[in-house]
């Protein structure tokens, strides 16, 4: 008898599990929930449990595929693992007027270090051969895994500047990227894909969503440069 996915999941994870936001934002979740609502009661009292169940069910096949790959590769657990943390504060220019008004209106409980500038944080944590990039917002997946391009219709008409992508930049054999880490400054969007003015990206007939909830087009590059510096700090710390 074959083992069902939930049973296989319990076999793999008979321990504490941690959920972290990665390169998944409202856009992906909304599409998932829309499909789920087509088959479920849309009673508002069930919405939270539906979201949790839908996200978990959607992630499960991918988690099992990765675990199967790890098992097939013969990667064994480390008997001991050193832990390291490097962090850096960065200043990000605020191009989005909404992020200027929100603290004044009481919607965001934060200040600015100076006019049109906020301070946030990036961090790099390492545990043995695993590394975790910690970023303060919702990261577009192509910044993590690659796939950025000179997007037709983009406001800046330039090649990607946040290169290499984060997973290629990080040290170690197992690489994670955590979003919403220590802060939330909105969407983190590749500059080559930034689009606030027509023509819209890829010939879209209407404005694309994302920029309205992002600090500005320089954010991704500033955070990427800071992460590169943290990776360099980690490399220096490993030298005898």
DRENDO-1510 file (C-alpha; in Angstrom, 1 decimal, always signed):
<recs>
REC; n; res; u; v; w
REC; 1; UNK; +0.0; +0.0; +0.0 .
REC; 2; UNK; +1.4; +3.4; -1.0 .
REC; 3; UNK; +1.8; +6.0; +1.7 .
REC; 4; UNK; -0.3; +9.1; +1.4 .
REC; 5; UNK; +1.3; +12.5; +1.2 .
REC; 6; UNK; +0.1; +13.6; +4.7 .
REC; 7; UNK; +1.4; +10.3; +6.2 .
REC; 8; UNK; +4.8; +10.8; +4.4 .
REC; 9; UNK; +4.9; +14.3; +5.7 .
REC; 10; UNK; +4.5; +13.2; +9.3 .
REC; 11; UNK; +7.1; +10.5; +8.8 .
REC; 12; UNK; +9.6; +13.1; +7.6 .
REC; 13; UNK; +8.8; +15.7; +10.2 .
REC; 14; UNK; +8.3; +14.1; +13.7 .
REC; 15; UNK; +9.6; +17.3; +15.2 .
REC; 16; UNK; +9.0; +21.0; +15.6 .
REC; 17; UNK; +8.4; +22.7; +12.2 .
REC; 18; UNK; +8.9; +26.4; +11.3 .
REC; 19; UNK; +6.9; +28.4; +8.7 .
REC; 20; UNK; +8.6; +31.4; +7.2 .
REC; 21; UNK; +7.4; +33.8; +4.4 .
REC; 22; UNK; +9.7; +33.4; +1.4 .
REC; 23; UNK; +9.1; +34.7; -2.1 .
REC; 24; UNK; +5.3; +34.4; -1.9 .
REC; 25; UNK; +3.1; +37.4; -1.6 .
REC; 26; UNK; -0.5; +38.3; -1.7 .
REC; 27; UNK; -0.7; +37.7; -5.5 .
REC; 28; UNK; +0.2; +34.0; -5.2 .
REC; 29; UNK; -2.0; +33.5; -2.1 .
REC; 30; UNK; -5.0; +35.2; -3.8 .
REC; 31; UNK; -4.9; +32.9; -6.8 .
REC; 32; UNK; -4.6; +29.9; -4.5 .
REC; 33; UNK; -7.5; +31.0; -2.4 .
REC; 34; UNK; -9.7; +31.8; -5.4 .
REC; 35; UNK; -9.3; +28.2; -6.6 .
REC; 36; UNK; -10.0; +26.9; -3.1 .
REC; 37; UNK; -13.2; +29.0; -2.7 .
REC; 38; UNK; -14.6; +27.5; -5.9 .
REC; 39; UNK; -15.0; +24.2; -4.0 .
REC; 40; UNK; -15.6; +25.4; -0.5 .
REC; 41; UNK; -18.1; +27.3; +1.6 .
REC; 42; UNK; -17.1; +31.0; +1.6 .
REC; 43; UNK; -18.4; +31.6; +5.1 .
REC; 44; UNK; -16.1; +34.3; +6.5 .
REC; 45; UNK; -15.7; +32.4; +9.8 .
REC; 46; UNK; -13.9; +29.7; +7.9 .
REC; 47; UNK; -11.6; +32.0; +6.0 .
REC; 48; UNK; -8.5; +31.7; +8.3 .
REC; 49; UNK; -8.6; +27.9; +8.6 .
REC; 50; UNK; -9.1; +27.7; +4.8 .
REC; 51; UNK; -6.1; +29.9; +4.2 .
REC; 52; UNK; -3.9; +27.8; +6.5 .
REC; 53; UNK; -5.2; +24.5; +4.9 .
REC; 54; UNK; -4.8; +25.8; +1.4 .
REC; 55; UNK; -1.3; +27.1; +1.8 .
REC; 56; UNK; -0.2; +23.9; +3.6 .
REC; 57; UNK; -1.7; +21.6; +0.9 .
REC; 58; UNK; -0.2; +23.7; -1.8 .
REC; 59; UNK; +3.3; +23.6; -0.3 .
REC; 60; UNK; +3.2; +19.9; +0.6 .
REC; 61; UNK; +4.0; +18.3; -2.8 .
REC; 62; UNK; +7.0; +20.7; -3.2 .
REC; 63; UNK; +8.3; +19.9; +0.3 .
REC; 64; UNK; +8.1; +16.2; -0.4 .
REC; 65; UNK; +9.8; +16.5; -3.8 .
REC; 66; UNK; +12.7; +18.4; -2.1 .
REC; 67; UNK; +13.0; +15.8; +0.7 .
REC; 68; UNK; +13.0; +13.0; -1.8 .
REC; 69; UNK; +15.9; +14.7; -3.6 .
REC; 70; UNK; +17.8; +15.1; -0.4 .
REC; 71; UNK; +17.3; +11.4; +0.4 .
REC; 72; UNK; +18.4; +10.3; -3.1 .
REC; 73; UNK; +21.5; +12.5; -2.9 .
REC; 74; UNK; +22.6; +10.7; +0.3 .
REC; 75; UNK; +23.0; +13.9; +2.3 .
REC; 76; UNK; +23.3; +12.9; +5.9 .
REC; 77; UNK; +22.7; +15.1; +8.9 .
REC; 78; UNK; +25.7; +16.9; +10.5 .
REC; 79; UNK; +26.8; +15.7; +13.9 .
REC; 80; UNK; +27.5; +19.3; +14.9 .
REC; 81; UNK; +26.9; +22.7; +13.3 .
REC; 82; UNK; +28.3; +26.1; +14.0 .
REC; 83; UNK; +26.0; +29.0; +14.2 .
REC; 84; UNK; +26.7; +32.5; +12.9 .
REC; 85; UNK; +24.8; +35.7; +12.5 .
REC; 86; UNK; +25.7; +38.8; +10.5 .
REC; 87; UNK; +23.4; +41.8; +10.3 .
REC; 88; UNK; +23.5; +45.3; +8.8 .
REC; 89; UNK; +21.3; +48.3; +9.0 .
REC; 90; UNK; +20.6; +50.0; +5.7 .
REC; 91; UNK; +18.9; +53.2; +4.6 .
REC; 92; UNK; +16.3; +53.1; +1.8 .
REC; 93; UNK; +15.0; +56.1; +0.0 .
REC; 94; UNK; +11.2; +56.4; +0.0 .
REC; 95; UNK; +9.8; +57.1; -3.4 .
REC; 96; UNK; +6.2; +56.0; -2.5 .
REC; 97; UNK; +4.2; +58.8; -1.0 .
REC; 98; UNK; +2.0; +56.3; +0.7 .
REC; 99; UNK; +4.9; +55.3; +3.0 .
REC; 100; UNK; +5.3; +59.0; +3.9 .
REC; 101; UNK; +1.7; +59.5; +4.8 .
REC; 102; UNK; +1.1; +56.2; +6.6 .
REC; 103; UNK; +3.0; +57.1; +9.8 .
REC; 104; UNK; +1.3; +60.5; +9.9 .
REC; 105; UNK; -2.1; +58.9; +9.6 .
REC; 106; UNK; -1.2; +56.3; +12.3 .
REC; 107; UNK; -1.3; +53.4; +9.8 .
REC; 108; UNK; +2.4; +52.5; +10.4 .
REC; 109; UNK; +4.2; +52.8; +13.7 .
REC; 110; UNK; +7.6; +53.9; +12.5 .
REC; 111; UNK; +9.6; +57.0; +11.9 .
REC; 112; UNK; +12.1; +58.1; +9.3 .
REC; 113; UNK; +15.8; +58.7; +9.8 .
REC; 114; UNK; +15.5; +61.8; +7.7 .
REC; 115; UNK; +13.3; +63.2; +4.9 .
REC; 116; UNK; +12.1; +60.5; +2.5 .
REC; 117; UNK; +14.5; +57.9; +4.0 .
REC; 118; UNK; +13.8; +54.9; +6.3 .
REC; 119; UNK; +16.2; +52.6; +8.1 .
REC; 120; UNK; +15.7; +48.8; +8.0 .
REC; 121; UNK; +17.8; +45.7; +8.4 .
REC; 122; UNK; +19.2; +42.7; +6.5 .
REC; 123; UNK; +20.8; +39.6; +8.1 .
REC; 124; UNK; +22.6; +36.5; +7.2 .
REC; 125; UNK; +22.3; +33.5; +9.5 .
REC; 126; UNK; +24.3; +30.3; +9.0 .
REC; 127; UNK; +23.8; +26.9; +10.7 .
REC; 128; UNK; +26.5; +24.4; +9.5 .
REC; 129; UNK; +26.2; +24.1; +5.8 .
REC; 130; UNK; +22.9; +26.0; +5.7 .
REC; 131; UNK; +22.5; +29.7; +5.2 .
REC; 132; UNK; +19.5; +31.9; +5.7 .
REC; 133; UNK; +19.1; +35.4; +4.0 .
REC; 134; UNK; +16.7; +37.5; +6.1 .
REC; 135; UNK; +15.0; +40.4; +4.2 .
REC; 136; UNK; +12.6; +43.0; +5.5 .
REC; 137; UNK; +9.7; +42.5; +3.1 .
REC; 138; UNK; +7.9; +40.4; +0.4 .
REC; 139; UNK; +10.6; +39.4; -2.1 .
REC; 140; UNK; +9.8; +38.8; -5.7 .
REC; 141; UNK; +10.8; +35.2; -6.4 .
REC; 142; UNK; +13.1; +36.0; -9.3 .
REC; 143; UNK; +15.3; +37.9; -7.0 .
REC; 144; UNK; +15.7; +34.7; -5.0 .
REC; 145; UNK; +16.0; +32.0; -7.7 .
REC; 146; UNK; +16.8; +33.9; -10.9 .
REC; 147; UNK; +14.7; +34.8; -13.9 .
REC; 148; UNK; +15.0; +38.6; -13.8 .
REC; 149; UNK; +15.0; +40.2; -17.2 .
REC; 150; UNK; +14.9; +43.5; -19.0 .
REC; 151; UNK; +11.1; +43.6; -18.8 .
REC; 152; UNK; +9.3; +45.2; -21.8 .
REC; 153; UNK; +7.4; +48.2; -20.6 .
REC; 154; UNK; +9.5; +48.7; -17.5 .
REC; 155; UNK; +10.1; +52.3; -16.4 .
REC; 156; UNK; +14.0; +52.1; -16.5 .
REC; 157; UNK; +14.6; +49.9; -19.6 .
REC; 158; UNK; +17.8; +48.3; -18.2 .
REC; 159; UNK; +19.2; +44.9; -17.6 .
REC; 160; UNK; +18.8; +43.3; -14.2 .
REC; 161; UNK; +21.1; +45.0; -11.6 .
REC; 162; UNK; +20.5; +42.7; -8.6 .
REC; 163; UNK; +22.8; +39.9; -9.8 .
REC; 164; UNK; +23.6; +37.2; -9.1 .
REC; 165; UNK; +20.3; +36.1; -7.7 .
REC; 166; UNK; +20.3; +35.5; -3.9 .
REC; 167; UNK; +20.4; +31.8; -3.9 .
REC; 168; UNK; +23.5; +31.9; -6.1 .
REC; 169; UNK; +25.1; +34.5; -3.8 .
REC; 170; UNK; +24.5; +32.7; -0.5 .
REC; 171; UNK; +27.2; +30.4; +1.0 .
REC; 172; UNK; +26.7; +26.7; +2.0 .
REC; 173; UNK; +24.9; +23.7; +0.5 .
REC; 174; UNK; +21.4; +24.5; +1.7 .
REC; 175; UNK; +20.1; +28.0; +1.1 .
REC; 176; UNK; +17.0; +29.7; +2.4 .
REC; 177; UNK; +15.6; +33.2; +2.0 .
REC; 178; UNK; +13.2; +34.5; +4.7 .
REC; 179; UNK; +11.0; +37.5; +3.9 .
REC; 180; UNK; +9.3; +39.7; +6.5 .
REC; 181; UNK; +12.4; +39.3; +8.6 .
REC; 182; UNK; +12.6; +42.0; +11.4 .
REC; 183; UNK; +10.7; +44.5; +9.3 .
REC; 184; UNK; +8.0; +44.9; +6.6 .
REC; 185; UNK; +8.7; +47.5; +4.0 .
REC; 186; UNK; +6.4; +46.1; +1.3 .
REC; 187; UNK; +7.3; +44.4; -2.0 .
REC; 188; UNK; +10.9; +44.1; -3.0 .
REC; 189; UNK; +10.9; +44.4; -6.8 .
REC; 190; UNK; +13.7; +44.1; -9.3 .
REC; 191; UNK; +14.5; +47.5; -10.7 .
REC; 192; UNK; +14.4; +46.3; -14.3 .
REC; 193; UNK; +10.7; +45.2; -13.6 .
REC; 194; UNK; +9.6; +48.4; -11.9 .
REC; 195; UNK; +6.6; +49.9; -13.6 .
REC; 196; UNK; +4.6; +52.9; -12.5 .
REC; 197; UNK; +4.1; +54.6; -15.9 .
REC; 198; UNK; +2.6; +53.3; -19.2 .
REC; 199; UNK; +3.2; +51.3; -21.3 .
REC; 200; UNK; +2.7; +48.6; -18.7 .
REC; 201; UNK; +4.8; +45.5; -18.3 .
REC; 202; UNK; +4.6; +42.9; -21.1 .
REC; 203; UNK; +1.9; +44.8; -22.9 .
REC; 204; UNK; -0.6; +44.5; -20.0 .
REC; 205; UNK; -3.7; +46.6; -20.6 .
REC; 206; UNK; -3.7; +48.0; -17.1 .
REC; 207; UNK; -1.3; +48.9; -14.3 .
REC; 208; UNK; +0.5; +46.0; -12.7 .
REC; 209; UNK; +0.1; +45.4; -8.9 .
REC; 210; UNK; +3.1; +45.7; -6.6 .
REC; 211; UNK; +4.6; +49.1; -6.8 .
REC; 212; UNK; +1.8; +50.7; -4.8 .
REC; 213; UNK; +3.0; +48.7; -1.8 .
REC; 214; UNK; +6.7; +49.1; -2.3 .
REC; 215; UNK; +9.0; +51.7; -0.8 .
REC; 216; UNK; +10.6; +52.4; -4.2 .
REC; 217; UNK; +12.6; +51.1; -7.2 .
REC; 218; UNK; +16.0; +51.3; -5.4 .
REC; 219; UNK; +15.0; +49.0; -2.6 .
REC; 220; UNK; +15.9; +45.7; -4.1 .
REC; 221; UNK; +19.4; +46.8; -5.2 .
REC; 222; UNK; +20.2; +48.3; -1.8 .
REC; 223; UNK; +19.2; +45.2; +0.0 .
REC; 224; UNK; +21.0; +43.0; -2.5 .
REC; 225; UNK; +24.3; +45.0; -2.0 .
REC; 226; UNK; +23.9; +44.8; +1.7 .
REC; 227; UNK; +23.4; +41.0; +1.5 .
REC; 228; UNK; +26.5; +40.7; -0.6 .
REC; 229; UNK; +28.5; +42.6; +2.1 .
REC; 230; UNK; +27.1; +40.2; +4.7 .
REC; 231; UNK; +28.2; +37.2; +2.6 .
REC; 232; UNK; +31.7; +38.8; +2.4 .
REC; 233; UNK; +31.7; +39.3; +6.2 .
REC; 234; UNK; +30.8; +35.6; +6.7 .
REC; 235; UNK; +33.6; +34.5; +4.3 .
REC; 236; UNK; +36.2; +36.6; +6.3 .
REC; 237; UNK; +34.9; +35.2; +9.6 .
REC; 238; UNK; +35.6; +31.7; +8.3 .
REC; 239; UNK; +39.3; +32.3; +7.6 .
REC; 240; UNK; +41.6; +31.0; +10.3 .
</recs>
